[in-house]
Amino acid sequence: MKLPSPLGLLALLICSITILAGCSPEVGSEAWCKQMDETPKGDWSANMAADYAKYCVFKMQDK
């Protein structure tokens, strides 16, 4: 059995990351806040909770 080339694996990895990154809304956007509202609080990381408080509760925007 022939193993895939490293270049092919790299291309597959880049494509996978691009597809996954395109599926999630930008942190702090209205869509992200709504998605977080639907996510069980027990599934949140500390960073997610901090971002939720910053962007969805206190409505702060980084400029």
matplotlib code that plots the C-alpha trace (Angstrom):
import matplotlib.pyplot as plt

x = [0.0, 1.4, 1.3, 0.0, 2.7, 3.4, 2.3, -1.0, -1.6, -0.7, -3.2, -5.9, -5.1, -5.3, -8.6, -10.1, -9.1, -10.5, -13.8, -14.1, -13.1, -15.7, -18.5, -18.3, -19.4, -16.8, -16.4, -18.4, -20.8, -24.6, -24.6, -21.9, -23.8, -26.9, -24.9, -23.5, -27.0, -27.9, -24.7, -25.0, -23.0, -21.2, -19.6, -18.1, -14.3, -13.1, -12.1, -15.6, -17.3, -15.0, -15.7, -19.5, -19.4, -17.3, -19.3, -22.8, -23.4, -21.4, -21.5, -17.9, -16.2, -12.5, -11.3]
y = [0.0, 3.4, 6.2, 9.6, 12.3, 14.9, 17.6, 15.9, 15.7, 19.3, 20.3, 18.2, 19.9, 23.4, 22.6, 21.2, 24.2, 26.6, 24.8, 24.6, 28.3, 29.4, 27.7, 29.5, 33.2, 35.8, 36.1, 39.1, 39.2, 39.0, 35.5, 34.4, 35.7, 33.9, 30.7, 31.0, 31.5, 28.1, 26.4, 24.8, 26.9, 23.7, 23.4, 26.9, 27.4, 30.2, 32.2, 31.8, 32.9, 36.0, 36.9, 36.4, 38.8, 41.3, 41.3, 40.1, 41.3, 44.5, 45.1, 46.2, 46.5, 46.3, 49.1]
z = [0.0, -1.0, 1.6, 0.5, -0.2, 2.5, 0.0, -0.5, 3.2, 3.6, 0.9, 2.6, 5.9, 4.5, 2.8, 5.9, 8.0, 5.4, 5.3, 9.1, 9.6, 7.1, 9.0, 12.3, 12.7, 13.8, 17.5, 18.8, 15.9, 16.4, 14.9, 17.2, 20.3, 19.1, 18.6, 22.1, 23.5, 22.1, 23.3, 26.8, 29.3, 30.4, 27.0, 27.0, 27.6, 29.9, 26.8, 25.2, 28.4, 28.6, 24.9, 25.5, 28.4, 26.5, 23.2, 24.1, 27.6, 27.8, 23.9, 23.7, 20.3, 19.7, 17.5]

ax = plt.figure().add_subplot(projection="3d")
ax.plot(x, y, z, "-o")
ax.set_aspect("equal")
plt.show()
